Structure formats: structure tokens, C-alpha cells
Amino acid sequence: MGMVSILDTHGRFVMFDAACERATGYSAAEVIGRDARETVIPPDEAEGFAVFIEQLIDEPSPRPQVGHWLTRDGERLMIAWSNRPIRDDDGTVSGTLAVGIDLTERDRASAELRKLHTELRRRLDEQASLRRVATLVAGEAGAELVFDAAAAEVARVAGADASSIVRYEGNGTTTVVGRFGGSESEFPVGSGIPVDPSTAIGKVFATGEPA
């Protein structure tokens, strides 16, 4: 069921129905007579609300709108509104009748679906990268080619401009065995890098975790 409220030309609530109460946690008694910006309108949308109120007087016509309301607990609700001007007997606009539908859960579901799709694409990209490297290994490609290809795939999946693969030598140093992108003079294949505890290489060595 839709939420129904009435606002006067100053943005103050004149009516706040039971559906509005359930959605926001505010009682009608708490909001009637108060500016909506004092209760349900988020501070970052207050300016847009002021423009809406001005247009209500200057251009009184039905207008759909999607915006946010805040609940008593500070939760943001996304609501689609159908707004119609209310006129006195002489035709003067005295307020607006707003009928809204809460889209919050649908919006959350859409966001979650987008997140799942992104994760699926990432996993598929990872699998494709692994297959490409595995194909090189199966074809008995040289180690340097395999490591360079692996570095390229890691950079592609991670969205990085450059990547390197290093081998821990067990004596406090590493050797670069594969690389992709970046400056050729920066850690070329075969160069050594100290295992400094303050660097990502050092942290990975110490913890076995990403860094």
C-alpha cells in the first residue's frame, strides 16, 4: 500500500498516514506542523526539497519524483512519489498531496544482484586467466614465458598497470622471475629485491597473506 502525506506550501506536514508512520517510525503527532526537513528529508536533499516547494507554487502541476526519506533510526528509504497540487476554492495552491511507494528493498536487491554479477565476472576472468597460463605450461613453454604470462594475467584481473612475480630465495632476498608493464628499468627479470618487513613482499613472506 502506498504512503500518503500532505504538505503545505512551506514544506510542513499537514497529514502523515499510517503507512508513513510504519515506514519511518515517526508518529503523525510528531511530524504534523513541522517542516519535513526537520524529520524525514536528508540534509543533502534539503536544497532540492526547497526547489520542489517553490515549483509547487510557481508551476502547480502533477510531478513524479524519486527521493529519500530518513527513518527515526537514520535509515535511508528510497521512495517514488506522485505529487499533485491541492487548490483552495479560489484556485490558490495550498499544498501538495504526495503518494509514495517504498523502493528501498527493491533498490537493495538490485544492488546485491549487481554485486553478484560483478563477482561472477571476476571469477570467470580468473578462471580464464588460469586456463591461459595452464595452456602454456602444458605446451612446455619456457619458465620465463610462463612467469611473464602469469604476471600479465594477474595485472589484467586486478586492473593493475604492472605486476611482478618474485621467488623467495630463503636468504632474505627475492628474485624477479616474471613481470608485466611498468618501466623496464624497474626490477627487471633476474634482479634481486630484499625482503623488507615494511614492504608488501616482506609482509607476504611473514604472514602468507595478501598485502
Buried (B, 14 or more C-beta within 10 A) or exposed (E): EBBBBBBBBEBBBBBBBEBBBEBBEBEBEBBBEBBBBEBBBBEEBBEEBEEBBEBBEEEBEEBEBEBBBBBEEEEEBBBBBBBBBBEEEEEEBBBBBBBBBBBBEEBEEEEEEEEEEEEEEEEEBBEEBEEBBEEBEEEEBEEEEBBBBBBBBBBBBEEEEBBBBBEEEEEEBBBBBBBBBBEEEEBEBEBEBEBEEEEEBBBBBEEEEEE
